[in-house]
Amino acid sequence: MTDFADALMRLWPNGDEKIKGLRAGMIAAAPDVFARHQINTALLLAHVMAQISHECGAGLVVVENLSYTAQRMMEVWPKRFPNVAAAVPYQKNPRALANKVYSGRMGNREGSDDGWNFRGRGGTQTTGRDGYAQLAQVTGLDLVNKPELVNDPKYFMECAVADFIVCGCMQPAKADDLKGVTLALNGGYVGLEQRAQWLRTWRAASVAVPKARVIVSSAPVHPPPDLPDHQAPKTPSVQPPKRSALAAFLSAIRSIFTGRKS
């Protein structure tokens, strides 16, 4: 079996290009994160890492790219941009485009900056105010006020795996159902062939699930507390041995004869 750290460094060769120290953060967090979310078999690890690898481009696409041409916008959102004239105002304007296409959806408030603030980020491209809020409940991180935390190397793995679980990917992953995992995470089958390739790659790597650290408590041993007088064990007093009757008689005879000699 291959060590997780070795596999990640090899399969994500440019993984630190966008976020400095990303791979080291993922490697450090992986044992506890996998244990906490019960990613406890090589199969589950392969499915998780295949989806993360695809969604974030092996660390190269950690923030959604919304810098589109008018033509591309018409292809991706044909109902919102039925013609070039409708798309041109948002061309190469990612903030305006995010607020246009994500407004009033996924918990984003209309007429706000939510579309931009809660654009896709992280290992699973978490998107929308509701998506960040739900992930915040699971991780305990303040992702609504600080959505950029999903890309912090310390929390990248936790957020990605937690999102995998929240989206309902676990059961299809256990059944080795790639289409089911992809549908749960993506809401469709976008990039299915690329996800399949990543799954083949991670499975071929035969990666062992890293073990969580076990912390053994070394509490000091304290002497027992002093007991109150009424509870303290009492030391038996040593009494002089009592003389037997025969010993007393012989002693008396001995004193009589001693007195006569004097």
Buried (B, 14 or more C-beta within 10 A) or exposed (E): EBEBBEBBBEBBEEBBEBBEBBBBBBBBBBBBBBBEBEBEEBBBBBBBBBBBBBBBBBBEBBBBEBEBEBEEBBEEBEEBBEEEEBBBEBBEBBBBBBBBBBBEBBBBEEEBEBBBBBBBBBBBBBBBBBBBEBBBEBBEBEBBEEBEBBBBBEBBBBBBBBBBBBBBBBEBBBEBBBEBBBBBBBEEEEBBEEBBBBBEBBBEBEBEBBEEEEEEEEEEEEEEEEEEEEEEEEEEEEEEEEEEEEEEEEEEEEEEEEEEEE
